[in-house]
Amino acid sequence: MSKNAKAVADVIRARAGDAKVNVGLILGSGLGHIADEVDGVSIPYADLDGFPHAGVSGHKASLTIGDLEGVRVAVFGGRSHYYESGRGDAMRHPLEVLQELGADTMVATNAAGSMHQAMPTGSIMNLSDHINFSGLNPLIGEPTDRRFVPMKDCYNPGIRAAMRHAAEAEDVEMNSGVYAWYSGPSFETVAEINAIKMLGADAVGMSTVPEVILARFLGLKAAAISCITNMAAGMSDENISHEHTKSMAPIGAAKLEKVLRRWLRDMSN
């Protein structure tokens, strides 16, 4: 843990109180409204030394600390992507701060493209595993042997099961599948989608995998849920764009929020 992470955590505690954070939530494109549901304090990233600018439209560059369904959470309203800076470890510092605040769990959300007609726009998917199709890794440059992080069950089986239970309790259909990380920012070609699909991917996106690798590096339990905002290239006649992603995200976000809230309520009981 860096000294800077401890210093930033102290800044956060001074504003939001000393109570231990239980869960960190990283929000994807179009999902920022979830932070508004937290009973707590919102702190701009600009006030937190070393935090990313999170300059992608559809992301809110602020950290919200407080209670959601009886659980103390830290909600990252936006993330920094590899394609913004060329840094795969852009979210390492915020996750170190999360750990310093006491959390042992990180849940990431994202907008993704579907590989299956049976999982259309508006669906949600509980990640069972991932394929790092980009070949990049946020631990490149880490000098210690800690960089050799085992990734079996990197999406925590216990949390995945609890998420499934929450979805069933809320009568929300939630798929389970493998997410492929593509670096972006350009969308994938039809040939790339065909290749990823043959490799076993069910959805594709430009985030989440770096955070999950970093979470496991830091000893945090990890889980993730995708909002399907489009069919992947060649799968439909949709005009894929970031604006389309943002406009479609609320459809799946309503389902995702129900699942997250129920999961947190179950955790607090």
KOLFIGU-189158 format. One record per residue (C-alpha): x, y, z. Coordinates in nm, 3 decimals, always signed. Layout:
<seros>
+---------+---------+---------+
:      c1 :      c2 :      c3 :
+---------+---------+---------+
:       X :       Y :       Z :
...
+---------+---------+---------+
</seros>
This chain:
<seros>
+---------+---------+---------+
:      c1 :      c2 :      c3 :
+---------+---------+---------+
:  +0.000 :  +0.000 :  +0.000 :
:  +0.144 :  +0.337 :  -0.102 :
:  +0.173 :  +0.627 :  +0.140 :
:  -0.031 :  +0.831 :  -0.104 :
:  -0.323 :  +0.586 :  -0.078 :
:  -0.321 :  +0.623 :  +0.298 :
:  -0.311 :  +1.002 :  +0.269 :
:  -0.605 :  +1.007 :  +0.025 :
:  -0.801 :  +0.769 :  +0.248 :
:  -0.748 :  +1.014 :  +0.535 :
:  -0.887 :  +1.296 :  +0.319 :
:  -1.194 :  +1.084 :  +0.244 :
:  -1.247 :  +0.993 :  +0.610 :
:  -1.226 :  +1.360 :  +0.707 :
:  -1.521 :  +1.431 :  +0.476 :
:  -1.724 :  +1.111 :  +0.495 :
:  -1.649 :  +0.975 :  +0.843 :
:  -1.431 :  +0.699 :  +0.980 :
:  -1.673 :  +0.409 :  +0.936 :
:  -1.525 :  +0.116 :  +0.746 :
:  -1.629 :  +0.073 :  +0.384 :
:  -1.753 :  -0.277 :  +0.301 :
:  -1.796 :  -0.275 :  -0.078 :
:  -1.659 :  -0.074 :  -0.368 :
:  -1.876 :  -0.028 :  -0.678 :
:  -1.726 :  +0.088 :  -1.009 :
:  -1.992 :  +0.223 :  -1.243 :
:  -1.985 :  +0.193 :  -1.621 :
:  -2.119 :  +0.417 :  -1.898 :
:  -2.471 :  +0.541 :  -1.831 :
:  -2.487 :  +0.387 :  -1.482 :
:  -2.382 :  +0.692 :  -1.280 :
:  -2.731 :  +0.747 :  -1.138 :
:  -2.670 :  +0.465 :  -0.889 :
:  -2.428 :  +0.692 :  -0.702 :
:  -2.715 :  +0.938 :  -0.653 :
:  -2.901 :  +0.673 :  -0.449 :
:  -2.628 :  +0.655 :  -0.184 :
:  -2.696 :  +0.830 :  +0.147 :
:  -2.359 :  +0.990 :  +0.195 :
:  -2.096 :  +1.231 :  +0.068 :
:  -1.976 :  +1.280 :  -0.289 :
:  -1.616 :  +1.388 :  -0.344 :
:  -1.490 :  +1.499 :  -0.688 :
:  -1.195 :  +1.301 :  -0.819 :
:  -1.020 :  +1.635 :  -0.865 :
:  -1.004 :  +1.664 :  -0.484 :
:  -0.837 :  +1.324 :  -0.446 :
:  -0.467 :  +1.322 :  -0.527 :
:  -0.381 :  +1.073 :  -0.799 :
:  -0.737 :  +0.986 :  -0.897 :
:  -0.807 :  +0.967 :  -1.272 :
:  -0.993 :  +1.237 :  -1.459 :
:  -1.245 :  +0.979 :  -1.595 :
:  -1.301 :  +1.195 :  -1.899 :
:  -1.539 :  +0.967 :  -2.093 :
:  -1.888 :  +1.110 :  -2.135 :
:  -2.141 :  +0.908 :  -1.940 :
:  -1.908 :  +0.878 :  -1.639 :
:  -1.925 :  +1.096 :  -1.327 :
:  -1.577 :  +1.174 :  -1.196 :
:  -1.663 :  +1.154 :  -0.827 :
:  -1.638 :  +0.911 :  -0.536 :
:  -1.948 :  +0.871 :  -0.321 :
:  -1.913 :  +0.725 :  +0.029 :
:  -2.217 :  +0.628 :  +0.232 :
:  -2.494 :  +0.377 :  +0.291 :
:  -2.687 :  +0.186 :  +0.027 :
:  -2.938 :  -0.072 :  +0.147 :
:  -2.771 :  -0.082 :  +0.487 :
:  -2.418 :  -0.142 :  +0.357 :
:  -2.134 :  +0.108 :  +0.367 :
:  -2.021 :  +0.150 :  +0.006 :
:  -1.770 :  +0.349 :  -0.196 :
:  -1.915 :  +0.421 :  -0.539 :
:  -1.674 :  +0.520 :  -0.814 :
:  -1.888 :  +0.723 :  -1.054 :
:  -1.641 :  +0.670 :  -1.336 :
:  -1.328 :  +0.480 :  -1.426 :
:  -1.024 :  +0.557 :  -1.636 :
:  -0.986 :  +0.325 :  -1.935 :
:  -0.669 :  +0.202 :  -2.100 :
:  -0.767 :  +0.382 :  -2.420 :
:  -0.768 :  +0.722 :  -2.247 :
:  -0.405 :  +0.723 :  -2.139 :
:  -0.238 :  +0.402 :  -2.255 :
:  -0.209 :  +0.298 :  -1.890 :
:  -0.352 :  -0.040 :  -1.803 :
:  -0.305 :  +0.032 :  -1.432 :
:  -0.500 :  +0.360 :  -1.432 :
:  -0.738 :  +0.231 :  -1.160 :
:  -0.468 :  +0.088 :  -0.933 :
:  -0.447 :  +0.392 :  -0.707 :
:  -0.826 :  +0.424 :  -0.654 :
:  -0.845 :  +0.053 :  -0.569 :
:  -0.555 :  +0.086 :  -0.326 :
:  -0.753 :  +0.367 :  -0.160 :
:  -1.061 :  +0.143 :  -0.151 :
:  -0.861 :  -0.124 :  +0.027 :
:  -0.723 :  +0.134 :  +0.271 :
:  -1.082 :  +0.235 :  +0.352 :
:  -1.142 :  -0.120 :  +0.472 :
:  -1.327 :  -0.280 :  +0.181 :
:  -1.271 :  -0.645 :  +0.096 :
:  -1.500 :  -0.657 :  -0.210 :
:  -1.512 :  -0.479 :  -0.545 :
:  -1.802 :  -0.503 :  -0.789 :
:  -1.757 :  -0.356 :  -1.136 :
:  -2.033 :  -0.274 :  -1.384 :
:  -1.994 :  -0.204 :  -1.751 :
:  -2.168 :  -0.153 :  -2.083 :
:  -2.105 :  -0.439 :  -2.324 :
:  -2.191 :  -0.578 :  -2.664 :
:  -2.363 :  -0.915 :  -2.688 :
:  -2.253 :  -1.212 :  -2.900 :
:  -2.587 :  -1.392 :  -2.873 :
:  -2.932 :  -1.313 :  -3.010 :
:  -3.073 :  -1.471 :  -2.694 :
:  -2.901 :  -1.197 :  -2.489 :
:  -3.030 :  -0.881 :  -2.658 :
:  -2.992 :  -0.512 :  -2.582 :
:  -3.133 :  -0.442 :  -2.236 :
:  -3.013 :  -0.770 :  -2.086 :
:  -2.767 :  -0.802 :  -1.798 :
:  -2.488 :  -1.059 :  -1.761 :
:  -2.316 :  -1.184 :  -1.447 :
:  -1.951 :  -1.237 :  -1.544 :
:  -1.832 :  -1.594 :  -1.489 :
:  -1.486 :  -1.538 :  -1.638 :
:  -1.303 :  -1.321 :  -1.890 :
:  -1.074 :  -1.335 :  -2.191 :
:  -0.805 :  -1.069 :  -2.199 :
:  -0.823 :  -1.033 :  -2.578 :
:  -0.624 :  -0.708 :  -2.563 :
:  -0.313 :  -0.884 :  -2.433 :
:  -0.252 :  -0.589 :  -2.199 :
:  -0.214 :  -0.621 :  -1.824 :
:  -0.228 :  -0.362 :  -1.543 :
:  +0.050 :  -0.543 :  -1.354 :
:  +0.313 :  -0.490 :  -1.624 :
:  +0.593 :  -0.302 :  -1.450 :
:  +0.511 :  -0.429 :  -1.100 :
:  +0.860 :  -0.520 :  -0.968 :
:  +0.766 :  -0.779 :  -0.704 :
:  +0.663 :  -1.142 :  -0.735 :
:  +0.315 :  -1.035 :  -0.628 :
:  +0.257 :  -0.966 :  -0.998 :
:  +0.208 :  -1.339 :  -1.060 :
:  -0.157 :  -1.333 :  -0.958 :
:  -0.363 :  -1.653 :  -0.995 :
:  -0.686 :  -1.577 :  -1.182 :
:  -0.884 :  -1.899 :  -1.132 :
:  -1.223 :  -1.800 :  -0.988 :
:  -1.128 :  -1.434 :  -1.021 :
:  -1.503 :  -1.363 :  -1.028 :
:  -1.576 :  -1.480 :  -0.676 :
:  -1.806 :  -1.786 :  -0.685 :
:  -1.976 :  -1.692 :  -0.359 :
:  -2.063 :  -1.342 :  -0.478 :
:  -2.176 :  -1.472 :  -0.817 :
:  -2.411 :  -1.717 :  -0.644 :
:  -2.545 :  -1.441 :  -0.418 :
:  -2.603 :  -1.220 :  -0.724 :
:  -2.796 :  -1.503 :  -0.892 :
:  -3.008 :  -1.544 :  -0.581 :
:  -3.072 :  -1.169 :  -0.573 :
:  -3.180 :  -1.169 :  -0.939 :
:  -3.418 :  -1.459 :  -0.880 :
:  -3.563 :  -1.289 :  -0.572 :
:  -3.628 :  -0.973 :  -0.774 :
:  -3.764 :  -1.168 :  -1.073 :
:  -3.489 :  -1.026 :  -1.295 :
:  -3.350 :  -1.240 :  -1.576 :
:  -2.972 :  -1.231 :  -1.551 :
:  -2.746 :  -1.422 :  -1.788 :
:  -2.408 :  -1.565 :  -1.696 :
:  -2.116 :  -1.554 :  -1.935 :
:  -1.760 :  -1.479 :  -2.037 :
:  -1.658 :  -1.118 :  -2.102 :
:  -1.383 :  -1.033 :  -2.352 :
:  -1.176 :  -0.720 :  -2.296 :
:  -1.093 :  -0.530 :  -2.612 :
:  -0.877 :  -0.222 :  -2.563 :
:  -1.081 :  +0.029 :  -2.768 :
:  -1.152 :  +0.309 :  -2.825 :
:  -1.259 :  +0.201 :  -3.174 :
:  -1.527 :  -0.064 :  -3.171 :
:  -1.443 :  -0.418 :  -3.281 :
:  -1.451 :  -0.535 :  -3.641 :
:  -1.682 :  -0.814 :  -3.751 :
:  -1.379 :  -1.043 :  -3.792 :
:  -1.264 :  -0.965 :  -3.437 :
:  -1.610 :  -1.041 :  -3.300 :
:  -1.616 :  -1.372 :  -3.488 :
:  -1.274 :  -1.457 :  -3.344 :
:  -1.371 :  -1.369 :  -2.986 :
:  -1.694 :  -1.564 :  -3.018 :
:  -1.506 :  -1.874 :  -3.132 :
:  -1.276 :  -1.834 :  -2.831 :
:  -1.577 :  -1.860 :  -2.600 :
:  -1.677 :  -1.499 :  -2.528 :
:  -2.041 :  -1.408 :  -2.468 :
:  -1.999 :  -1.029 :  -2.447 :
:  -1.730 :  -0.774 :  -2.527 :
:  -1.630 :  -0.441 :  -2.378 :
:  -1.348 :  -0.196 :  -2.311 :
:  -1.314 :  -0.209 :  -1.932 :
:  -1.352 :  -0.420 :  -1.615 :
:  -1.075 :  -0.677 :  -1.676 :
:  -0.795 :  -0.441 :  -1.556 :
:  -0.990 :  -0.363 :  -1.238 :
:  -1.054 :  -0.731 :  -1.168 :
:  -0.686 :  -0.817 :  -1.214 :
:  -0.591 :  -0.529 :  -0.983 :
:  -0.854 :  -0.629 :  -0.728 :
:  -0.715 :  -0.981 :  -0.710 :
:  -0.361 :  -0.839 :  -0.687 :
:  -0.473 :  -0.635 :  -0.385 :
:  -0.655 :  -0.929 :  -0.225 :
:  -1.006 :  -0.798 :  -0.290 :
:  -1.291 :  -1.030 :  -0.382 :
:  -1.423 :  -0.932 :  -0.725 :
:  -1.746 :  -0.959 :  -0.923 :
:  -1.890 :  -0.782 :  -1.225 :
:  -2.216 :  -0.734 :  -1.413 :
:  -2.254 :  -0.615 :  -1.774 :
:  -2.541 :  -0.411 :  -1.911 :
:  -2.591 :  -0.517 :  -2.273 :
:  -2.621 :  -0.192 :  -2.466 :
:  -2.581 :  -0.326 :  -2.821 :
:  -2.530 :  -0.636 :  -3.027 :
:  -2.167 :  -0.682 :  -3.124 :
:  -2.051 :  -0.588 :  -3.475 :
:  -2.209 :  -0.804 :  -3.742 :
:  -2.476 :  -0.938 :  -3.505 :
:  -2.745 :  -0.684 :  -3.600 :
:  -2.816 :  -0.370 :  -3.802 :
:  -2.765 :  -0.144 :  -3.498 :
:  -2.555 :  +0.166 :  -3.554 :
:  -2.297 :  +0.111 :  -3.279 :
:  -2.165 :  +0.429 :  -3.117 :
:  -2.088 :  +0.568 :  -2.772 :
:  -2.406 :  +0.776 :  -2.788 :
:  -2.600 :  +0.458 :  -2.859 :
:  -2.429 :  +0.292 :  -2.562 :
:  -2.530 :  +0.575 :  -2.329 :
:  -2.888 :  +0.583 :  -2.458 :
:  -2.935 :  +0.207 :  -2.419 :
:  -2.760 :  +0.170 :  -2.081 :
:  -3.063 :  +0.274 :  -1.869 :
:  -3.262 :  -0.027 :  -1.993 :
:  -3.026 :  -0.277 :  -1.838 :
:  -2.930 :  -0.041 :  -1.556 :
:  -3.278 :  -0.063 :  -1.404 :
:  -3.241 :  -0.442 :  -1.381 :
:  -2.883 :  -0.419 :  -1.256 :
:  -2.983 :  -0.175 :  -0.982 :
:  -3.253 :  -0.412 :  -0.857 :
:  -3.003 :  -0.696 :  -0.837 :
:  -2.735 :  -0.485 :  -0.664 :
:  -2.981 :  -0.345 :  -0.412 :
:  -3.119 :  -0.688 :  -0.325 :
:  -2.766 :  -0.830 :  -0.296 :
:  -2.670 :  -0.551 :  -0.058 :
:  -2.990 :  -0.597 :  +0.148 :
:  -2.919 :  -0.968 :  +0.177 :
:  -2.564 :  -0.886 :  +0.284 :
:  -2.681 :  -0.646 :  +0.554 :
:  -2.929 :  -0.894 :  +0.707 :
+---------+---------+---------+
</seros>
